[in-house]
Amino acid sequence: MKRVLITGGAGYLGSIMVPYFLEQGYAVTVLDNLQYRQNSLMNVCINPNFNFVRGDARDERLISELLKDHDIIIPLAALVGAPLCKQDPWTTESLNRDAVIMVNKLRSKDQKLLLPITNSGYGIGEKGKFCTEESPLRPISLYGTTKVEAEASVLEKGNAISFRLATVFGAGARMRTDLLVNDFVYRAVNDKAVILFEADFKRNYIHIRDVARVFLHGIENYESMKGLPYNVGLSDANLSKRELCEKIQKYVPDFVYLESEIGQDPDKRDYIVSNERIESTGWKPVYSLDDGIEELLKAYRIIKNNQYGNV
């Protein structure tokens, strides 16, 4: 049985990834400090192949002990999103970058490492030109910068895979309502309106369950995939904010979106992304943007407040 260590595994991605890996026959240990007071993994405590350690992913002694018993490392622990990282730059640098560099240094040459970063590292792309893994990385936020620096360290050592994730959407047990699709659907359901700044700015999207799937694909095809970064997104969803709202409006007809000529979005990312490299390995997403919108509409009958955002 392969043993997986996931730092930050009680967070948004981990709340889907951990149960999925357990279902696939992996033994999973999660290290998390539960800073959001979440109980997202209660449903897997019955599984004898699940273990939970409460602690900090920056604790070198603790990490050293945990690494002895695991074959695969997935460092999810991070402050996620530009606004949150701007609020706490010291934690951002020490957790998003330095903790990953530490794990990378401590692991043996036989231990596999699969790193999630963000395709926001592309910053502002060239108009009409797809960002590939060979495109220059020009992050425009501390969040993007620390993730890019962590990736560089990991790939330099080798025997690792990096997934450059598109903007994630979908419902999770440790929900986040501040991600763009999740946020816009929440506003459509509860406010019936949203004001768009820089409505033409584009980005790519990926369902949270496809993120879990791509990590499993990376583990199962590690030898042929290692040493490279991979963009992970929906190839049919390089959409502007306006186009995203148009799609949501099909499901919520009374949703109104207005474009403001005054004011700016603090998030200046604007790019379209090619996912050809990951698709060439035999992996493709199975959850569409429409699937996610329909899922979120159900989820927001349950969630009626904004306590689930990171900021």
SULJO-V616084 format. One record per pair of residues at least 4 apart in sequence whose C-alpha atoms are under 6 Angstrom apart, sorted by the first residue. I is the first residue (numbers start at 1). GAP is how many residues later the second one is. Records with the same first field share a line. If there is no record, write none. Layout:
I=GAP, GAP
This chain:
2=24
3=24, 25, 67, 68
4=24, 66, 68, 69
5=23, 24, 68
6=24, 68, 69
7=23, 24, 68, 69, 70
8=23, 24, 68, 69
9=5, 21
10=4, 5, 30
11=4, 163
12=160, 162, 163
14=4
15=25, 158
17=195
21=5
22=4
27=22
28=22
29=21, 22, 23
30=22
31=22, 23
32=22, 23
33=21, 22, 23
40=133, 134
58=41
60=4
71=40
72=39, 40, 41
73=40
74=39, 40, 41
78=17, 18
79=13
82=61
84=227
85=4, 7, 58
91=4
92=4
93=4
94=4
95=4
96=50
97=49, 53
113=47
114=46, 47, 48
115=47
116=46, 47
117=30, 46, 47
118=46, 47
119=45, 46, 47
120=24
121=16, 17, 18, 23
122=15, 16, 17
123=15, 16, 17, 146
124=145, 146, 147
125=146
130=142, 143, 144
131=4, 142, 143
132=142
139=5, 6
152=4
155=72
158=69
159=67, 68
160=66, 67
161=65, 66, 67
162=67
163=66, 67, 68
164=66, 67, 68
165=67
166=38, 39, 40, 66, 67
167=38
168=37, 38, 39, 40
169=12, 13, 38, 39
170=37, 38, 122
175=133
176=132, 133
177=5, 6, 131, 132
178=5, 131
179=4
187=4
188=4, 5, 67
192=63
193=62, 63, 64
194=63
195=62, 63, 64
196=62, 63, 64
197=63, 67, 68
199=42, 43
200=40
201=39, 69
202=37, 38, 68, 69
203=35, 36, 67, 68, 69
204=33, 34
205=28, 29
206=27, 28
210=75
218=4
222=4
230=48
231=44
232=43
238=34
239=4
249=4, 6
279=4, 5
287=4
